[in-house]
Amino acid sequence: RMTIDGGLFVARTTDGGRSWQTFRKGLPQDSAYDIVLRHGLDVAGDCLCFGSTTGNLYLSEDRGETWQCLGNNFPPIYSVRLG
């Protein structure tokens, strides 16, 4: 999905969707046009990984609070799987 201000973020809920927290640290905040499909995200313990159709791959090792870009020159990423 694309955000209104062009910044990428991840939203997390711990109460079944009644409230949400957003996390942006390590994600692009200017002109981010990343589209993430449902199968483009995977979770394993505290680790989350997602890839975008623009070829960016991101990893969080702290339940989404901070992110690092693992690469941004991949072909479109439609599915990821943590091992």
TACOR-V507816 format. One record per backbone hydrogen bond with DSSP energy under -0.5 kcal/mol. CO is the residue of the C=O (numbers start at 1). NH is the residue of the N-H. If there is no record, write none. Layout:
BEGIN
[[CO & NH] [CO & NH]]
END
This chain:
BEGIN
[[3 & 6] [6 & 32] [10 & 23] [12 & 21] [15 & 18] [21 & 12] [23 & 10] [24 & 27] [25 & 67] [28 & 8] [31 & 33] [34 & 36] [35 & 37] [35 & 53] [37 & 40] [38 & 41] [39 & 80] [40 & 51] [42 & 49] [44 & 47] [46 & 63] [47 & 44] [48 & 60] [49 & 42] [50 & 58] [52 & 55] [52 & 77] [55 & 74] [56 & 52] [57 & 70] [57 & 71] [58 & 50] [59 & 68] [60 & 48] [62 & 65] [68 & 59] [68 & 70] [71 & 57] [76 & 78]]
END
